[in-house]
Structures are given as structure tokens and as C-alpha cells.
Amino acid sequence: MNRRTILGSLGLIGGLAAVTPALARAARYQDSGGGRPGPLNLITDVAGLKVGQAQDVEARSGVTVILADTPATAAVDVRGGGPASRETDVLRPENLVQQVDAIILSGGSVYGLGSGDAVTAWLGAQGRGFGFGPKIEGIPFSPIVPTASLYDLANGGDKNWGIDPPYRTMAIQAAESVSTRFALGTAGAGYGAKAGSLKGGLGSASAVMSNGATVGAIVAVNSAGSVVAPGGKTFWAAPYEIDGEFGGLGSSGLSASGDEWGAARPNPRAGENTTIALVATDAALTRVECQRVAIMAQDGMARAIRPSHAPFDGDIVFCMSTEKRPLPEGAPRAFLVAQIGAMAADVLARAIARGVHDATNWPGVTGQAWSDL
């Protein structure tokens, strides 16, 4: 029964009395002692997910494939003004397909979207994908592989690839190498990335909630905005750090005037700056609930990057539910979804800082990584 029905049936006073017990039950489920990282502190702490990566050193670009063991419910929230994406419309709540087989984060801007074609073919060859009813000989299933790409075309790598960009090859290499363990920093989709004036990278983190659900994030940080406060090396995400996972500097260095961004790119151009991410949980969520979690997770990007969601960014956050764990009974479902969304924002902020913290410069290149500050 929704709030309108309650109030229409019972009147204002009776309606509030009916809602109060539900809120009281919700309070008992507030996070008490949860939020610690999972065993790997990676998105693969979420049961049912594996990650594979590949990079082209000469091209200074790469691909990260997040593969679900079985189709997973998914949604997407796009906030940046210059996104590069594939199969995001299929994730709209009113559309037919409810689940995805994989999600790809890639370098290469529009060229990197070809990685989605490659993984689609790779999965199709294994008989995976969406279909109406049982498999019929001669009619392939249709794998659902949403993809988001960041702009790394101007980072000095060799992009003279003619009609054969390397993203198809990298995507298949990444899909064939999926594992629960993977590298952070200058790896995969974060290989060619910059984070403001610092070297960007691929980050990930996880948390186990007090109700038993696991939330994870993976992100390729290629932002125009700065991930550190002015005058030092303190990450904007410092209040969310756990166990010194990105330097352990604390929050004392966090200060800035309203128009002071820190180590941001001095002259960002439209479409050249993108932070692309996936948050995931093993809690069984519907597609609409995944949509809300994706929206809430965008706050993690805003906590970790100053500014974010600007006209020249292409910021995208996917959300995926592997549905391995039923939501606990007793609390209102909306409250539990809110818990997961809030945790997803915290975990994404941590993943962004971890990606830049672990990033190193490309071979033979001198520049400013976080460790050089």
C-alpha cells in the first residue's frame, strides 16, 4: 500500500500512525559496524562477477571487461555533458531486456565502443545472451553488453590505427582473462587516463554491509576535475578512506575556496574528460532499484572529484545486481535500497582515489603521478 492509499483510507492522523512502525523497523536496520572492505577490496567481492583487462602500451589505451557469471539486472545514470556509450538505452526501465551479460569500460572514445561488439560476439559464440524462449538452431542469442568509453586520444600514444583500432583485440583478451583479481592504477580502461593534471587510472573498492550485502565499485578516472585538494596531496575522498587504502593522510589537508579546484586540467575541452564507473551488489534488486542506486552512487563521484558532471565531462555510472542475496526481511524495501545506494556512493569515492593513488606514468614518460606530489 503506498502513502497516498494509506492517507486516503485512514486519514492524515491514522496514516502517520501506520507509517511510524515501518520507520521504526527501518531504524533497527541502520548500518552498525558494517562497511568494512571485502576480502579483496575489489568489485569482485560481489559474488557472481569477474574482471578482465588488457592494454596497448603503444596506443596508451586499454579495456576493462566486467563479466557476470549469469545475466545480472542493471541500470545506468549519465550525468556528464559529453558521454560516449553503447547499449545504454536498453537499460531504461520501460524497455524489454532486464539483464546484462557484461559491462565494458574502455579507453578510445568512440573507437573504444568497438570493444562492445567484440565481447558481444565472444559471448554469442558461447551461446550466451537474450533470446525469446529456448535456443533454436541457426538463431543466435543476443548478448547485452553496455559499454562506456573515456577520451584518451590526445595522450601521445600511437593512434594511427587506420580502419583497425585495437579495441576489438583488447576486449577479447580481457574477456578471456577474467578473474577475481586484477590490477589497479595504470591498467585496463585506466591505462591512458589522466585525472586533472595527474595520471589517472583504474580503481576499485568494496564494502560488506551489516545486513550481509556486499557493494563494490570499479572506475576509470579520466577527469577534468582534481581528485586532490589544493596545495598538497590529500584526496577529496579522504573522509571515506579505510585502513590507509590510498595513502592514509587523513582529512586535515582538505580546504579550498569556492572557486578553487586544485590539480584540475587547466584548459579542459568538451568530450575529452570522462569518469566511467560500475557499482554492483549481490543484493537482489529490481531494475528500477538499480536505477536509484546508480543515481545515488553519482554522489561518490562528486565527493572524490572537484568539479564533476561538468559540460566537458562524459561521466557515467552503471549499476549491476547479481541477485545472489535476497534483501533481508523486516525493514521497508525502500530503506534497504537507500542503504545500498549510500554505501555505493562511499565505495565509488574510495575507488576513484585508489585508482589515482596506484597510477604510474607510462614507460619512458615523465609526468606527475600522485606519488610525485
Backbone torsions as a table, in degrees:
resi	resn	phi	psi	omega
1	MET	NA	125.5	-179.8
2	ASN	-83.1	174.1	-174.1
3	ARG	-63.1	-38.8	-179.2
4	ARG	-62.5	-41.9	179.7
5	THR	-64.9	-42.1	180.0
6	ILE	-60.1	-50.1	-176.7
7	LEU	-66.6	-35.8	178.4
8	GLY	-67.2	-30.5	-176.3
9	SER	-85.7	-39.0	-169.8
10	LEU	-108.7	-11.5	-173.5
11	GLY	84.9	166.9	-173.7
12	LEU	-59.8	-47.8	-175.7
13	ILE	-67.4	-47.2	179.8
14	GLY	-63.8	-35.7	179.1
15	GLY	-63.1	-45.5	179.5
16	LEU	-65.0	-35.6	177.9
17	ALA	-64.7	-35.9	-179.9
18	ALA	-71.3	-34.1	-177.9
19	VAL	-75.2	-33.0	-173.5
20	THR	-56.3	-45.2	177.8
21	PRO	-59.0	-35.6	178.1
22	ALA	-64.9	-40.7	178.4
23	LEU	-67.6	-35.1	177.1
24	ALA	-64.3	-41.9	177.0
25	ARG	-62.9	-38.3	179.5
26	ALA	-61.2	-40.9	-177.3
27	ALA	-60.0	-32.0	179.9
28	ARG	-68.7	-16.7	-177.8
29	TYR	-101.0	6.8	178.4
30	GLN	-63.0	147.9	-173.0
31	ASP	-62.3	118.3	177.5
32	SER	-128.6	97.6	-179.8
33	GLY	91.7	-3.7	177.1
34	GLY	-84.5	179.2	176.7
35	GLY	98.8	2.0	176.4
36	ARG	-74.2	150.3	178.7
37	PRO	-61.5	152.7	172.1
38	GLY	-71.7	-178.8	-174.9
39	PRO	-56.4	-35.6	-177.7
40	LEU	-102.1	-12.9	-172.5
41	ASN	53.5	42.5	178.9
42	LEU	-135.2	163.6	179.1
43	ILE	-61.4	-22.4	179.9
44	THR	-74.7	-0.7	166.9
45	ASP	-68.2	-18.5	173.9
46	VAL	-76.4	117.3	-176.6
47	ALA	-58.7	133.5	176.6
48	GLY	100.6	2.7	-179.6
49	LEU	-120.6	143.5	170.9
50	LYS	-134.7	157.3	-176.6
51	VAL	-130.4	136.4	173.1
52	GLY	-128.1	149.4	-177.1
53	GLN	-139.7	153.4	173.8
54	ALA	-150.7	151.9	177.5
55	GLN	-144.0	154.1	176.8
56	ASP	-110.8	109.3	-174.3
57	VAL	-64.3	-40.0	-178.9
58	GLU	-68.8	-40.6	-179.4
59	ALA	-79.7	-15.5	-176.4
60	ARG	55.0	56.9	179.5
61	SER	-156.1	167.0	-178.6
62	GLY	-163.4	179.3	-175.7
63	VAL	-138.4	139.8	173.3
64	THR	-123.6	125.9	179.4
65	VAL	-111.1	125.6	173.8
66	ILE	-106.2	112.0	-172.6
67	LEU	-107.7	127.7	175.6
68	ALA	-87.7	136.9	177.7
69	ASP	-60.4	-39.3	175.4
70	THR	-134.4	160.0	-177.5
71	PRO	-52.1	136.4	-175.4
72	ALA	-120.1	142.1	176.4
73	THR	-67.2	138.6	-173.2
74	ALA	-147.6	161.2	176.7
75	ALA	-152.7	173.5	-178.8
76	VAL	-148.1	147.1	174.2
77	ASP	-130.6	122.9	-177.1
78	VAL	-108.9	121.2	-177.9
79	ARG	-116.8	-24.0	-176.7
80	GLY	-75.7	158.5	-177.6
81	GLY	-85.4	-6.9	-178.5
82	GLY	-139.0	61.3	-176.0
83	PRO	-78.1	152.8	169.6
84	ALA	-122.8	114.4	-171.2
85	SER	-150.1	162.8	-179.9
86	ARG	-138.5	137.7	175.0
87	GLU	59.9	32.6	173.2
88	THR	-84.2	-32.2	178.1
89	ASP	-62.5	-30.3	-179.7
90	VAL	-63.5	-20.7	-177.7
91	LEU	-88.2	-0.1	177.3
92	ARG	-63.0	138.9	-171.6
93	PRO	-58.2	-27.7	-176.8
94	GLU	-84.5	-3.1	-175.5
95	ASN	-90.8	171.7	-166.5
96	LEU	-69.5	-54.5	-169.7
97	VAL	-77.2	129.8	-175.9
98	GLN	-99.9	-16.9	-169.9
99	GLN	-133.5	159.9	178.8
100	VAL	-122.1	158.5	176.6
101	ASP	-96.0	-30.8	-179.9
102	ALA	-159.7	162.6	171.1
103	ILE	-132.2	140.7	-177.1
104	ILE	-120.3	135.1	166.9
105	LEU	-111.0	132.4	-172.0
106	SER	-142.6	153.9	163.7
107	GLY	-82.7	-175.2	170.6
108	GLY	91.9	2.1	179.4
109	SER	52.6	-134.4	-175.9
110	VAL	-62.6	-28.7	178.2
111	TYR	-68.5	-35.0	-179.6
112	GLY	-66.0	-19.8	178.7
113	LEU	-65.1	-18.7	174.7
114	GLY	-62.8	-18.5	176.5
115	SER	-63.4	-30.3	177.0
116	GLY	-66.1	-38.6	176.8
117	ASP	-60.9	-41.8	-176.9
118	ALA	-64.5	-47.4	-178.1
119	VAL	-70.1	-32.3	174.1
120	THR	-59.5	-47.4	178.7
121	ALA	-64.0	-40.5	-178.9
122	TRP	-62.8	-44.8	178.7
123	LEU	-69.5	-39.4	178.8
124	GLY	-60.6	-37.5	178.8
125	ALA	-64.7	-20.1	178.0
126	GLN	-96.1	6.0	178.3
127	GLY	79.4	16.9	178.8
128	ARG	-95.1	156.1	175.5
129	GLY	133.3	176.8	-178.9
130	PHE	-82.4	139.3	175.7
131	GLY	-155.3	158.5	177.1
132	PHE	-89.6	97.4	178.0
133	GLY	85.4	-167.3	-177.4
134	PRO	-63.7	158.1	179.0
135	LYS	-64.3	133.1	177.0
136	ILE	-113.3	130.7	-178.6
137	GLU	-54.3	129.3	177.5
138	GLY	89.7	-6.9	178.1
139	ILE	-117.9	105.6	-176.7
140	PRO	-73.4	151.2	169.0
141	PHE	-69.5	169.7	-178.7
142	SER	-118.7	95.5	177.2
143	PRO	-60.6	141.7	-179.8
144	ILE	-107.1	113.6	-172.2
145	VAL	-133.9	78.3	175.2
146	PRO	-61.1	144.5	-173.4
147	THR	-139.5	141.4	172.9
148	ALA	-131.2	139.3	-177.7
149	SER	-123.0	146.9	174.2
150	LEU	-105.4	162.8	-177.4
151	TYR	-93.0	112.2	173.2
152	ASP	-131.2	26.1	-174.8
153	LEU	-73.8	-18.6	-175.4
154	ALA	-110.4	27.3	-176.3
155	ASN	-94.2	9.5	176.8
156	GLY	93.0	-3.2	177.4
157	GLY	-75.7	168.7	-179.3
158	ASP	-80.5	104.2	-179.3
159	LYS	-106.1	17.6	179.2
160	ASN	-83.6	65.8	-175.1
161	TRP	-99.0	1.9	177.0
162	GLY	57.9	-128.3	-178.3
163	ILE	-96.8	14.0	-177.7
164	ASP	-132.4	68.3	174.9
165	PRO	-57.4	151.7	-172.7
166	PRO	-80.4	3.5	-169.8
167	TYR	-72.9	-30.2	176.1
168	ARG	-63.4	-47.4	-179.6
169	THR	-62.9	-45.7	-179.8
170	MET	-63.3	-39.8	-177.7
171	ALA	-63.2	-42.4	178.8
172	ILE	-67.7	-40.5	175.7
173	GLN	-58.7	-43.3	-179.5
174	ALA	-65.1	-44.7	-179.2
175	ALA	-62.8	-36.4	-178.5
176	GLU	-77.6	-9.7	-176.8
177	SER	-114.6	18.6	-175.5
178	VAL	-61.4	144.8	-177.4
179	SER	-156.6	172.3	173.6
180	THR	-81.8	-13.3	179.5
181	ARG	-116.4	140.2	179.8
182	PHE	-157.3	160.8	-175.4
183	ALA	-80.8	149.1	172.8
184	LEU	-107.0	171.0	177.4
185	GLY	85.6	-128.3	-176.5
186	THR	-81.3	78.1	-174.4
187	ALA	-156.1	152.2	174.5
188	GLY	52.7	-136.8	-178.3
189	ALA	-61.3	-20.9	179.1
190	GLY	-89.8	3.2	-174.8
191	TYR	-60.6	-45.2	-176.1
192	GLY	-95.4	10.5	-169.3
193	ALA	-83.3	155.5	169.4
194	LYS	-123.9	149.4	177.3
195	ALA	-122.4	93.4	-169.7
196	GLY	64.6	-127.4	177.7
197	SER	-92.6	3.9	178.8
198	LEU	-102.6	164.9	173.4
199	LYS	-68.0	126.8	175.9
200	GLY	-85.9	-176.3	-179.0
201	GLY	-176.5	-172.7	-177.9
202	LEU	-100.9	123.5	-179.2
203	GLY	-123.8	159.0	177.3
204	SER	-156.1	155.5	178.0
205	ALA	-161.9	167.5	178.2
206	SER	-148.7	167.6	174.9
207	ALA	-152.5	143.0	174.5
208	VAL	-107.1	121.6	-176.6
209	MET	-80.0	162.1	-178.7
210	SER	-64.7	-22.0	177.3
211	ASN	-85.8	3.6	175.7
212	GLY	98.0	-15.9	179.7
213	ALA	-71.8	146.3	176.1
214	THR	-107.8	138.3	177.0
215	VAL	-124.3	134.2	179.3
216	GLY	-134.8	164.4	177.9
217	ALA	-144.3	148.0	171.4
218	ILE	-137.5	140.0	-170.6
219	VAL	-151.4	140.7	170.7
220	ALA	-106.6	115.7	-170.7
221	VAL	-98.0	108.5	-179.3
222	ASN	-135.1	51.1	-167.8
223	SER	-85.2	151.6	166.4
224	ALA	-75.6	-34.9	-179.1
225	GLY	-74.5	168.1	-177.9
226	SER	-91.8	143.7	175.0
227	VAL	-97.4	-4.2	179.8
228	VAL	-124.4	153.7	179.1
229	ALA	-74.7	156.2	-178.8
230	PRO	-61.1	145.0	171.6
231	GLY	80.2	8.9	-179.2
232	GLY	-166.1	-151.6	-178.4
233	LYS	-130.3	18.0	179.1
234	THR	-75.1	125.2	179.0
235	PHE	-70.3	140.9	173.1
236	TRP	-57.7	-27.5	-178.9
237	ALA	-82.1	7.2	-174.2
238	ALA	-53.0	-38.0	-179.2
239	PRO	-62.3	-15.8	-176.3
240	TYR	-103.9	0.7	-176.3
241	GLU	-67.2	144.8	178.3
242	ILE	-125.4	126.5	173.8
243	ASP	54.9	40.1	175.0
244	GLY	62.6	30.2	-171.5
245	GLU	-68.7	-17.4	173.1
246	PHE	-136.7	49.8	171.5
247	GLY	112.6	-25.7	175.7
248	GLY	64.1	33.5	-176.4
249	LEU	-84.3	-11.5	-177.4
250	GLY	76.0	-172.4	-173.3
251	SER	-105.5	3.8	-173.6
252	SER	-64.8	-23.9	-178.5
253	GLY	-87.1	7.2	-176.9
254	LEU	-87.3	103.3	173.8
255	SER	-160.7	143.6	179.0
256	ALA	-168.9	149.1	172.3
257	SER	-73.7	170.2	-174.1
258	GLY	-60.4	-31.1	-178.5
259	ASP	-109.9	21.5	-179.6
260	GLU	-107.8	121.1	-173.2
261	TRP	-104.3	-21.3	-175.1
262	GLY	91.4	-140.9	-172.4
263	ALA	-82.2	57.0	176.3
264	ALA	-84.2	166.6	175.5
265	ARG	-68.6	134.8	-174.7
266	PRO	-68.7	-34.3	-177.7
267	ASN	-136.2	70.1	-178.8
268	PRO	-65.9	142.6	178.7
269	ARG	-115.6	151.0	-175.1
270	ALA	-57.1	134.3	174.6
271	GLY	79.9	0.7	-175.3
272	GLU	-104.8	7.4	-173.4
273	ASN	-139.3	116.6	-172.7
274	THR	-147.0	133.8	168.1
275	THR	-112.9	120.2	-176.2
276	ILE	-119.1	136.7	-169.9
277	ALA	-147.9	160.4	170.1
278	LEU	-131.2	129.3	167.3
279	VAL	-108.4	147.0	-174.8
280	ALA	-144.7	155.7	176.0
281	THR	-146.0	153.9	173.7
282	ASP	-87.5	-6.8	177.2
283	ALA	-67.2	139.7	-176.5
284	ALA	-77.5	103.1	-179.9
285	LEU	-113.7	150.6	170.6
286	THR	-78.4	172.3	179.5
287	ARG	-65.7	-39.8	178.2
288	VAL	-63.1	-39.3	177.6
289	GLU	-67.1	-38.5	174.3
290	CYS	-60.3	-37.9	178.0
291	GLN	-60.3	-44.3	179.2
292	ARG	-64.6	-40.1	178.3
293	VAL	-63.8	-41.1	177.3
294	ALA	-61.4	-42.2	178.2
295	ILE	-62.0	-47.0	-179.7
296	MET	-65.3	-35.6	-179.0
297	ALA	-64.9	-25.9	177.0
298	GLN	-57.1	-26.3	177.3
299	ASP	-62.0	-30.3	177.1
300	GLY	-64.1	-35.9	176.4
301	MET	-64.8	-42.2	179.8
302	ALA	-67.5	-30.6	178.5
303	ARG	-72.5	-27.0	-171.8
304	ALA	-103.2	-16.1	-174.9
305	ILE	-133.0	132.7	-178.7
306	ARG	-127.6	113.5	-6.9
307	PRO	-85.8	170.3	173.3
308	SER	-132.7	166.4	177.8
309	HIS	60.3	31.5	-178.3
310	ALA	-80.8	168.8	-179.8
311	PRO	-58.8	-27.9	-177.2
312	PHE	-94.6	4.5	177.1
313	ASP	-96.6	162.6	174.9
314	GLY	-125.7	40.6	-169.4
315	ASP	-62.8	131.7	-178.4
316	ILE	-139.4	136.6	172.1
317	VAL	-126.4	121.0	170.2
318	PHE	-90.4	156.9	169.9
319	CYS	-130.8	141.0	-179.0
320	MET	-135.3	136.3	172.7
321	SER	-117.0	121.1	177.9
322	THR	-83.6	-8.6	173.3
323	GLU	59.4	30.8	179.6
324	LYS	-81.9	-17.1	-175.6
325	ARG	-131.4	121.6	175.7
326	PRO	-64.0	148.2	173.1
327	LEU	-63.8	139.1	-179.6
328	PRO	-63.5	149.2	-179.8
329	GLU	-86.5	155.9	173.4
330	GLY	114.5	-36.4	179.3
331	ALA	-102.2	153.2	175.6
332	PRO	-57.2	137.4	-177.0
333	ARG	-58.8	-39.6	-179.3
334	ALA	-62.1	-35.9	178.3
335	PHE	-65.5	-42.2	179.2
336	LEU	-64.5	-39.7	176.7
337	VAL	-62.9	-40.0	177.6
338	ALA	-62.5	-40.1	176.0
339	GLN	-58.5	-46.6	-178.3
340	ILE	-65.0	-42.7	179.4
341	GLY	-63.1	-41.2	178.3
342	ALA	-64.5	-41.5	178.6
343	MET	-66.9	-37.0	179.1
344	ALA	-61.5	-38.2	177.5
345	ALA	-63.8	-44.4	178.2
346	ASP	-62.1	-45.4	-177.4
347	VAL	-65.5	-38.7	178.2
348	LEU	-65.2	-41.1	176.9
349	ALA	-58.4	-43.5	178.6
350	ARG	-64.5	-42.0	-179.1
351	ALA	-62.8	-38.9	178.8
352	ILE	-61.0	-48.2	179.7
353	ALA	-64.2	-38.8	180.0
354	ARG	-64.2	-37.9	179.8
355	GLY	-63.2	-41.9	179.6
356	VAL	-76.4	-37.4	178.1
357	HIS	-57.3	-40.5	-175.6
358	ASP	-88.7	-5.5	-175.6
359	ALA	-73.5	142.2	175.0
360	THR	-127.0	161.3	-179.2
361	ASN	-71.7	158.3	178.5
362	TRP	-65.3	154.6	179.9
363	PRO	-54.4	130.5	177.3
364	GLY	78.2	4.4	-176.9
365	VAL	-113.5	133.3	173.7
366	THR	-102.9	135.5	-178.4
367	GLY	-167.7	-164.1	-176.2
368	GLN	-114.9	102.4	169.0
369	ALA	-91.0	167.7	-179.2
370	TRP	-56.8	-38.6	-177.9
371	SER	-66.2	-14.2	179.4
372	ASP	-87.6	-10.8	-177.6
373	LEU	-68.3	NA	NA
